[in-house]
């Protein structure tokens, strides 16, 4: 167990004090299938606490500790994960702002892609994003974007509107005729999620648009 998360450190230190190896520990946790138990234990040590509540409930007896000790380690782990997530979001936002270029995001009738694996392999927001020429006058950006809207968007079916992102903190949502406009206080970004195949993590657009401020 090499993770530095509090729950992993707690399990590792207590197991060491009791002279338990990982196989013995998973058997004490009630697993008859050792391989399955080791997999579950590794997942918990990596912070996947919600997926294995039975394992967490069995830890106090297996490690001969009080319930509150495990609960404290779990709480510290959640706090550490949240802090890491917040830090990553701050870094991503800072990079987004440094590299921002005016662009448009296509709004589609379907917010989730129908061709998930095609979009996943693209690995970008390309199907829904339209870049404009930032060297041209600002009032030409929207016409540029509208002219580039395809009849159908890969994986997302028919376009129904467009958001023109002028800056990270300024955007306007339009219908396709660009007559109905709704000012926004922040740019629209593509929502994403991740999955893995054969240990390789892939990212795909699956949540439509997210409002990032």
Phi, psi and omega per residue, in radians:
X1 nan 1.823 -3.035
X2 -1.832 -0.090 -3.120
X3 -1.122 2.560 3.112
X4 -1.660 0.090 3.108
X5 -1.133 2.547 -3.092
X6 -0.936 -0.716 -3.122
X7 -1.127 -0.639 3.127
X8 -1.209 -0.748 3.114
X9 -1.111 -0.705 3.130
X10 -1.084 -0.843 -3.126
X11 -1.121 -0.745 -3.115
X12 -1.121 -0.801 -3.105
X13 -1.176 -0.747 -3.131
X14 -1.195 -0.680 3.096
X15 -1.075 -0.722 3.123
X16 -1.096 -0.739 3.140
X17 -1.096 -0.588 -3.134
X18 -1.551 -0.118 -3.113
X19 1.269 0.540 -3.112
X20 -1.705 2.296 2.947
X21 -1.531 3.038 -3.030
X22 -1.128 -0.657 3.135
X23 -1.126 -0.787 3.119
X24 -1.094 -0.693 -3.123
X25 -1.104 -0.787 -3.104
X26 -1.176 -0.523 3.065
X27 -1.194 -0.686 3.089
X28 -1.173 -0.427 3.090
X29 -1.366 -0.103 3.062
X30 1.769 0.131 -3.126
X31 -1.502 2.195 2.999
X32 -1.468 -0.605 3.079
X33 -1.540 1.806 -3.046
X34 -1.107 -0.728 -3.123
X35 -1.053 -0.756 3.113
X36 -1.126 -0.707 3.129
X37 -1.126 -0.717 3.117
X38 -1.132 -0.688 3.109
X39 -1.097 -0.780 3.138
X40 -1.129 -0.722 3.141
X41 -1.117 -0.761 3.100
X42 -1.052 -0.725 -3.124
X43 -1.110 -0.742 3.111
X44 -1.111 -0.714 3.134
X45 -1.145 -0.391 3.091
X46 -1.594 0.066 3.043
X47 1.756 0.105 -3.135
X48 -1.493 1.128 -3.016
X49 -1.248 -0.696 -3.057
X50 -1.173 -0.397 -3.084
X51 -1.410 -0.303 -3.040
X52 -2.315 1.058 -3.134
X53 -1.114 -0.582 -3.139
X54 -1.132 -0.669 3.117
X55 -1.141 -0.751 3.125
X56 -1.095 -0.688 3.126
X57 -1.166 -0.496 -3.118
X58 -1.488 -0.264 -3.067
X59 -1.061 -0.766 -3.107
X60 -0.975 -0.782 3.132
X61 -1.206 -0.754 -3.104
X62 -1.108 -0.599 -3.106
X63 -1.781 0.019 3.116
X64 0.995 0.924 3.111
X65 -2.323 2.965 3.115
X66 -1.342 2.670 3.105
X67 -0.981 -0.675 -3.080
X68 -1.141 -0.474 3.128
X69 -1.183 -0.744 3.104
X70 -1.201 -0.718 3.139
X71 -1.075 -0.680 3.120
X72 -1.160 -0.739 3.110
X73 -1.113 -0.673 3.124
X74 -1.172 -0.738 3.122
X75 -1.112 -0.734 3.107
X76 -1.109 -0.619 3.124
X77 -1.156 -0.788 3.118
X78 -1.079 -0.680 3.112
X79 -1.139 -0.705 3.134
X80 -1.154 -0.715 3.118
X81 -1.137 -0.712 3.123
X82 -1.131 -0.723 3.119
X83 -1.101 -0.713 3.123
X84 -1.162 -0.692 3.110
X85 -1.116 -0.790 3.140
X86 -1.086 -0.708 3.126
X87 -1.123 -0.728 3.127
X88 -1.131 -0.724 3.122
X89 -1.098 -0.693 3.119
X90 -1.119 -0.721 3.118
X91 -1.141 -0.750 3.135
X92 -1.126 -0.693 -3.141
X93 -1.169 -0.695 3.121
X94 -1.109 -0.726 3.105
X95 -1.142 -0.730 3.128
X96 -1.013 -0.766 -3.116
X97 -1.213 -0.668 -3.134
X98 -1.166 -0.594 -3.018
X99 -1.840 0.122 -3.051
X100 -1.035 2.347 2.990
X101 -2.248 2.441 3.135
X102 -0.999 2.394 -3.118
X103 -2.801 2.953 3.117
X104 -2.047 2.642 3.056
X105 -2.055 2.226 -3.140
X106 -1.379 2.312 3.026
X107 -1.653 2.329 -3.095
X108 -2.147 2.774 3.141
X109 -1.096 -0.679 3.120
X110 -1.725 2.145 -3.115
X111 -1.473 -0.339 3.113
X112 -1.904 2.423 -3.098
X113 -1.228 2.505 3.079
X114 -1.509 -0.409 -3.132
X115 -1.928 1.155 -3.012
X116 -0.947 -0.797 -3.037
X117 -1.233 -0.548 3.070
X118 -1.129 -0.834 3.134
X119 -1.133 -0.652 3.133
X120 -1.062 -0.755 -3.109
X121 -1.190 -0.456 3.057
X122 -1.161 -0.645 3.060
X123 1.164 0.271 -3.112
X124 -2.474 3.128 3.078
X125 -1.593 0.220 -3.022
X126 -0.879 -0.707 -3.103
X127 -1.034 -0.506 -3.066
X128 -1.889 -0.073 -3.060
X129 -1.809 2.433 3.040
X130 -2.180 2.034 3.104
X131 -1.469 2.533 3.090
X132 -2.062 2.916 -3.122
X133 -1.464 1.879 -3.084
X134 -1.203 -0.237 3.140
X135 -1.421 -0.177 3.139
X136 -1.566 2.837 3.132
X137 -0.990 2.535 -3.099
X138 -0.973 -0.653 -3.087
X139 -1.276 -0.052 3.081
X140 -1.707 -0.172 -3.062
X141 -1.125 -0.808 -3.135
X142 -1.094 -0.844 3.086
X143 -1.007 -0.665 3.090
X144 -1.031 -0.801 -3.093
X145 -1.164 -0.780 -3.119
X146 -1.075 -0.693 -3.141
X147 -1.129 -0.415 -3.078
X148 -1.675 -0.007 -3.135
X149 -1.202 2.177 3.109
X150 -1.363 2.888 3.109
X151 -1.185 -0.598 3.081
X152 -2.384 2.571 3.129
X153 -1.876 2.280 -3.111
X154 -0.833 2.034 3.068
X155 1.439 -0.172 -3.034
X156 -2.153 0.064 3.141
X157 1.100 -2.578 -2.905
X158 -1.340 2.326 3.059
X159 -1.170 2.528 3.109
X160 -2.198 -0.139 -3.136
X161 -3.071 -3.028 -3.096
X162 -2.668 2.539 3.026
X163 -2.005 2.155 3.085
X164 -1.662 1.971 3.118
X165 -1.578 1.848 -3.124
X166 -1.475 -0.563 3.120
X167 -2.766 2.990 3.097
X168 -1.027 -0.398 -3.073
X169 -2.009 0.220 -3.134
X170 -2.561 2.207 3.104
X171 -2.679 2.761 3.103
X172 -2.362 2.325 3.110
X173 -1.706 2.329 -3.113
X174 -2.217 2.725 2.898
X175 -1.410 3.070 -3.050
X176 -1.147 -0.411 3.107
X177 -1.481 -0.075 -3.121
X178 0.980 0.524 3.111
X179 -1.704 -0.642 3.120
X180 -1.668 2.010 -3.076
X181 -2.077 2.400 3.089
X182 -2.194 1.904 3.123
X183 -1.139 2.470 3.106
X184 -2.091 2.706 -3.116
X185 -1.608 -0.056 3.128
X186 -2.729 2.765 3.124
X187 -1.147 2.665 3.029
X188 -1.593 2.378 3.077
X189 -2.146 2.878 -3.119
X190 -1.469 2.252 3.026
X191 -1.288 2.564 -3.089
X192 -2.383 2.783 2.967
X193 -2.482 3.028 -3.057
X194 -2.274 2.667 2.951
X195 -2.631 2.945 -3.095
X196 -2.231 2.578 3.058
X197 -2.279 2.075 3.141
X198 1.027 0.592 3.118
X199 1.490 -0.116 3.131
X200 -1.688 2.092 -3.120
X201 -1.382 2.296 3.101
X202 -2.096 2.656 -3.140
X203 -2.030 2.405 3.066
X204 -2.482 2.680 -3.134
X205 -1.363 2.061 -3.046
X206 -2.438 -0.087 -3.076
X207 -2.080 0.295 -3.138
X208 1.154 -2.325 -3.074
X209 -1.761 2.514 3.052
X210 -2.124 2.570 -3.136
X211 -1.653 1.969 -3.110
X212 -1.904 2.143 3.100
X213 -1.954 nan nan
